[in-house]
């Protein structure tokens, strides 16, 4: 597969926002009652048709004690859904 098979984004900003979290940083989901938590393993920018889907996203490696770890070991998060977490 060649990248020329994919249309170029026409909405990509000329200046990308700075990520709030860095690689390796401990984070947790802030908007749920029993949040998952882990470490940032990837950072990427995505463009979408809604405001929240456009922006910085994170690949999070879930901690072994995280509630969802038994069904998945990593997850993608919108920046607005995460907060810094201090492991005990």
Order of alpha helices (4+ residues) and beta strands (2+ residues): beta-beta-beta-beta-beta
